[in-house]
Amino acid sequence: MPSNVAVSNQELVEVNNSLYGSTRMELVTPLVTQFAGNEKNYSTGGLQNQVMKSIAYDLVQRAEKAGTISALAELVNSASTEIAQGNVAPVSFEYVRRALIIEITYSSLDQVSKTQPRARMLAELMKQYDYSSYMGFFSNYGIEKNPKRVDIASSAISDLASALSALKSAVTPLKTLGWNKNKNNLLTIAYTEDIGEKLATVGAGRTMSDLDVLMGEYEGANFIEIPAYLKNSKPRFEVGLRPLITHHHSSLPSLYNDYTAPNGMSTVDMFSFETSTIELEEKGAIQRKLVSIA
């Protein structure tokens, strides 16, 4: 925890550890962190505004071309005079780090326990952090406007069969990126609340709901319901292949400072968090399938 929070003094590290251990924090787990199989943490223990740039190298030649194996590697023998050449192209990715601050003021005239409001504020800030990271802010990519996310044509969901078909259309394209049924544990499959409600029906002769059956088709995958604050009136499935998704971030929501106000009549808690961004290593590492509920 200490490496993921920013504090003005070391005493607040233990305070933040206690707040993060609060049961209220169990109510919020940022969606962006559940999509990412990798993370790059730029937190330095203090708040900063800066731009972080990274360069990755993408293989230009691919092993599969139209269903055939390309001559990327060639057999070498004593008469060989050339070795096959592989080409890579640099790909730049940018993370804009910005700090955000909010304060709570307490009256010193009242005996107030700060544990509850502090924990509640962290829980609410975690939602704000998740929303901002998902939507993208300060020029950072989220999931909502990520240029490497691929959208699948919309279809209607009226029953279990149509729901399975809709989800399959979002999962199948990931085969070209390395997924198969033996690697379901690498998938995050998110769905909106209205899909969950539609599939709450228990079919005749079954003890499991339609949603349970659908999850069973991709046993081992991480299924999550998209929080209401991220729905944006778009019923949908979103499927991510976690090894190809990186969450770039600095400090998470935390209590940064507490002090007595100049008037001496009140005390102040200062909370902070910093921006984050989502990097997709391959186009289509996140597939979105919009649906209509029939």
C-alpha positions as CSV (number, residue, x, y, z in Angstrom):
1,M,0.0,0.0,0.0
2,P,2.6,2.7,0.9
3,S,4.0,2.6,-2.6
4,N,0.6,3.4,-4.1
5,V,-0.3,6.4,-2.0
6,A,1.1,10.0,-1.7
7,V,1.5,11.4,1.8
8,S,2.9,14.6,3.3
9,N,4.5,12.7,6.2
10,Q,5.2,9.1,7.1
11,E,2.7,9.0,9.9
12,L,-0.1,9.1,7.3
13,V,1.1,5.9,5.7
14,E,-0.3,3.8,8.6
15,V,-3.5,5.9,8.6
16,N,-4.0,5.1,4.9
17,N,-3.3,1.4,5.5
18,S,-6.0,1.4,8.2
19,L,-8.5,3.2,5.9
20,Y,-7.8,0.8,3.0
21,G,-8.5,-2.0,5.4
22,S,-11.9,-0.6,6.1
23,T,-14.9,-2.8,5.0
24,R,-16.2,0.3,3.2
25,M,-13.4,-0.1,0.7
26,E,-14.7,-3.6,-0.3
27,L,-17.6,-1.8,-2.0
28,V,-15.3,-0.4,-4.7
29,T,-12.8,-2.2,-6.9
30,P,-11.8,-0.1,-9.9
31,L,-12.8,-1.7,-13.2
32,V,-9.6,-0.6,-14.9
33,T,-7.5,-2.6,-12.5
34,Q,-9.5,-5.7,-13.3
35,F,-8.9,-5.4,-17.0
36,A,-5.1,-4.9,-16.7
37,G,-2.8,-7.8,-16.4
38,N,0.2,-5.5,-16.1
39,E,0.8,-2.3,-14.2
40,K,3.4,0.5,-14.3
41,N,3.5,2.4,-11.0
42,Y,5.2,5.8,-11.3
43,S,4.4,6.9,-7.7
44,T,7.3,8.6,-6.0
45,G,5.7,9.2,-2.6
46,G,4.8,12.7,-3.6
47,L,2.4,14.5,-6.0
48,Q,3.8,15.5,-9.4
49,N,2.7,16.9,-12.7
50,Q,4.7,15.4,-15.5
51,V,4.5,13.5,-18.8
52,M,5.9,10.0,-19.0
53,K,6.8,8.6,-22.4
54,S,7.7,5.0,-23.1
55,I,8.8,3.3,-26.3
56,A,7.8,-0.2,-27.1
57,Y,8.8,-2.2,-30.2
58,D,6.2,-4.0,-32.2
59,L,7.1,-6.9,-34.5
60,V,6.2,-5.9,-38.1
61,Q,6.2,-9.4,-39.4
62,R,3.7,-11.8,-37.9
63,A,3.9,-15.6,-37.7
64,E,0.4,-16.0,-39.2
65,K,-0.5,-14.6,-42.5
66,A,-3.8,-15.6,-44.0
67,G,-3.7,-18.9,-42.3
68,T,-0.1,-19.8,-43.4
69,I,3.2,-19.6,-41.6
70,S,5.5,-16.9,-43.0
71,A,9.2,-17.5,-43.6
72,L,10.2,-15.5,-40.6
73,A,12.8,-18.1,-39.7
74,E,14.8,-20.0,-42.2
75,L,16.7,-23.3,-42.0
76,V,20.5,-22.7,-41.6
77,N,23.1,-25.1,-43.0
78,S,26.7,-25.0,-43.9
79,A,26.0,-23.5,-47.2
80,S,23.8,-20.7,-45.9
81,T,24.9,-17.2,-46.7
82,E,22.0,-15.2,-45.3
83,I,19.9,-15.2,-42.1
84,A,16.3,-14.2,-42.1
85,Q,15.7,-10.7,-40.9
86,G,12.9,-9.7,-38.5
87,N,11.8,-6.1,-38.4
88,V,10.4,-4.1,-35.5
89,A,8.8,-0.7,-35.4
90,P,8.9,1.7,-32.4
91,V,5.6,2.5,-30.9
92,S,5.4,5.5,-28.5
93,F,3.0,5.7,-25.6
94,E,2.4,8.7,-23.3
95,Y,1.1,9.0,-19.8
96,V,0.1,12.4,-18.5
97,R,0.5,12.5,-14.8
98,R,-1.6,15.1,-13.0
99,A,-2.5,15.5,-9.3
100,L,-6.1,16.1,-8.0
101,I,-6.9,17.4,-4.5
102,I,-10.1,17.6,-2.4
103,E,-10.5,18.8,1.2
104,I,-12.9,18.0,4.1
105,T,-13.2,20.5,6.9
106,Y,-14.3,19.5,10.5
107,S,-15.4,21.8,13.3
108,S,-13.1,21.7,16.2
109,L,-16.0,22.5,18.5
110,D,-17.5,19.0,18.0
111,Q,-16.1,15.7,19.0
112,V,-16.0,13.9,15.6
113,S,-14.5,10.5,14.8
114,K,-12.8,10.9,11.5
115,T,-12.6,7.2,10.6
116,Q,-16.0,6.9,9.0
117,P,-15.9,10.1,6.9
118,R,-12.3,9.4,5.8
119,A,-13.2,5.8,4.7
120,R,-16.3,7.0,2.9
121,M,-14.3,9.7,1.2
122,L,-11.7,7.2,0.0
123,A,-14.5,4.9,-1.3
124,E,-16.1,7.8,-3.2
125,L,-12.8,9.0,-4.6
126,M,-12.0,5.4,-5.8
127,K,-15.2,5.6,-7.8
128,Q,-14.1,9.0,-9.2
129,Y,-10.7,7.5,-10.0
130,D,-12.3,4.5,-11.7
131,Y,-14.6,6.7,-13.7
132,S,-11.9,9.1,-14.8
133,S,-9.5,6.3,-15.6
134,Y,-12.2,4.4,-17.6
135,M,-13.3,7.5,-19.6
136,G,-9.8,8.9,-20.0
137,F,-8.8,12.4,-18.7
138,F,-6.0,14.9,-19.2
139,S,-5.3,13.4,-22.7
140,N,-4.9,9.9,-21.2
141,Y,-6.5,6.9,-22.8
142,G,-9.1,5.0,-20.8
143,I,-11.3,2.2,-22.1
144,E,-14.2,4.3,-23.3
145,K,-12.2,6.2,-26.0
146,N,-9.2,3.9,-26.5
147,P,-8.3,3.8,-30.2
148,K,-7.2,0.2,-29.9
149,R,-10.5,-1.1,-28.5
150,V,-12.5,-2.9,-31.2
151,D,-16.3,-2.6,-31.3
152,I,-18.5,-5.5,-32.5
153,A,-21.8,-4.9,-34.3
154,S,-24.7,-4.6,-31.9
155,S,-27.3,-7.4,-31.5
156,A,-30.3,-8.1,-29.4
157,I,-30.4,-10.3,-26.3
158,S,-33.8,-12.0,-25.6
159,D,-32.7,-15.3,-24.0
160,L,-29.7,-17.4,-23.0
161,A,-29.0,-18.5,-26.6
162,S,-28.8,-15.0,-27.9
163,A,-26.7,-13.9,-24.9
164,L,-24.2,-16.7,-25.5
165,S,-24.0,-15.7,-29.2
166,A,-23.4,-12.1,-28.4
167,L,-20.7,-12.9,-25.9
168,K,-19.1,-15.4,-28.3
169,S,-18.8,-12.7,-31.0
170,A,-16.8,-10.6,-28.6
171,V,-14.5,-13.4,-27.3
172,T,-13.8,-15.2,-30.6
173,P,-11.6,-12.3,-32.1
174,L,-9.2,-12.8,-29.2
175,K,-8.1,-16.1,-30.7
176,T,-5.9,-14.1,-33.1
177,L,-4.1,-12.6,-30.1
178,G,-3.4,-15.9,-28.4
179,W,-6.5,-16.8,-26.4
180,N,-8.2,-20.2,-26.5
181,K,-10.6,-22.1,-24.3
182,N,-7.6,-23.4,-22.2
183,K,-6.7,-19.8,-21.3
184,N,-10.0,-18.5,-19.9
185,N,-8.2,-17.4,-16.8
186,L,-6.6,-14.6,-18.9
187,L,-10.0,-13.1,-19.7
188,T,-11.9,-10.4,-18.0
189,I,-15.5,-10.4,-19.1
190,A,-17.6,-7.4,-18.0
191,Y,-21.3,-6.9,-18.4
192,T,-23.8,-4.2,-17.5
193,E,-26.4,-4.7,-14.8
194,D,-29.3,-4.9,-17.3
195,I,-27.7,-7.9,-18.9
196,G,-27.4,-9.5,-15.5
197,E,-31.0,-8.8,-14.8
198,K,-32.1,-10.3,-18.1
199,L,-30.2,-13.5,-17.5
200,A,-31.4,-13.9,-13.9
201,T,-34.0,-16.3,-15.1
202,V,-33.7,-20.0,-14.1
203,G,-34.7,-22.2,-17.0
204,A,-37.0,-25.2,-16.7
205,G,-35.3,-28.3,-15.4
206,R,-32.3,-26.3,-14.1
207,T,-31.1,-25.0,-10.8
208,M,-28.7,-22.4,-12.3
209,S,-29.7,-19.1,-13.7
210,D,-29.0,-18.2,-17.4
211,L,-26.2,-16.0,-16.1
212,D,-24.6,-18.9,-14.3
213,V,-24.8,-21.0,-17.4
214,L,-23.2,-18.3,-19.5
215,M,-20.4,-17.9,-17.0
216,G,-19.9,-21.7,-17.1
217,E,-19.2,-21.5,-20.8
218,Y,-16.1,-19.5,-19.9
219,E,-15.1,-21.1,-16.7
220,G,-12.1,-19.6,-15.1
221,A,-12.7,-16.1,-16.6
222,N,-12.9,-13.1,-14.4
223,F,-16.6,-12.0,-14.7
224,I,-17.5,-8.6,-13.3
225,E,-20.6,-6.4,-13.4
226,I,-19.8,-2.9,-14.8
227,P,-20.6,-0.4,-12.0
228,A,-23.7,1.8,-12.5
229,Y,-21.5,4.9,-12.6
230,L,-19.8,3.5,-15.8
231,K,-22.8,2.3,-17.6
232,N,-23.4,5.4,-19.7
233,S,-26.8,4.0,-21.0
234,K,-24.9,1.5,-23.1
235,P,-25.9,-2.2,-22.4
236,R,-22.8,-4.1,-23.3
237,F,-20.2,-6.8,-22.9
238,E,-16.6,-5.8,-22.7
239,V,-14.0,-8.6,-23.0
240,G,-10.3,-7.9,-22.2
241,L,-7.2,-10.2,-22.7
242,R,-5.3,-9.1,-19.6
243,P,-1.7,-9.9,-20.6
244,L,-2.0,-7.3,-23.3
245,I,-3.4,-4.6,-21.1
246,T,-1.3,-2.3,-18.9
247,H,-2.5,0.2,-16.3
248,H,-0.1,3.1,-16.0
249,H,-0.7,5.0,-12.8
250,S,0.8,7.0,-9.9
251,S,-0.8,7.3,-6.5
252,L,-4.2,6.0,-5.7
253,P,-6.8,7.9,-3.7
254,S,-5.3,8.5,-0.2
255,L,-5.2,10.9,2.7
256,Y,-2.4,13.2,1.7
257,N,-2.3,15.6,4.7
258,D,-4.3,16.7,7.8
259,Y,-3.8,20.1,9.6
260,T,-5.5,22.7,11.7
261,A,-7.0,25.6,9.8
262,P,-5.5,29.1,10.4
263,N,-8.6,30.1,12.4
264,G,-8.0,27.4,14.9
265,M,-11.6,26.5,14.9
266,S,-11.5,23.6,12.4
267,T,-9.3,20.8,11.1
268,V,-8.8,19.8,7.5
269,D,-8.2,16.5,5.8
270,M,-6.7,16.8,2.3
271,F,-7.2,13.9,0.0
272,S,-5.4,13.3,-3.3
273,F,-5.1,11.0,-6.3
274,E,-3.3,11.1,-9.6
275,T,-4.3,10.3,-13.1
276,S,-3.9,7.0,-14.8
277,T,-4.1,5.5,-18.3
278,I,-4.8,2.2,-20.1
279,E,-2.4,0.9,-22.7
280,L,-3.4,-1.8,-25.1
281,E,-0.4,-3.7,-26.5
282,E,-2.5,-5.0,-29.5
283,K,-5.5,-3.6,-31.3
284,G,-8.5,-5.6,-30.1
285,A,-7.1,-6.5,-26.7
286,I,-10.4,-5.2,-25.5
287,Q,-13.6,-6.1,-27.4
288,R,-16.9,-4.2,-26.9
289,K,-20.2,-5.7,-27.8
290,L,-23.2,-3.4,-27.6
291,V,-26.5,-5.1,-27.1
292,S,-30.2,-4.2,-26.9
293,I,-32.4,-6.0,-24.3
294,A,-35.4,-7.5,-26.1
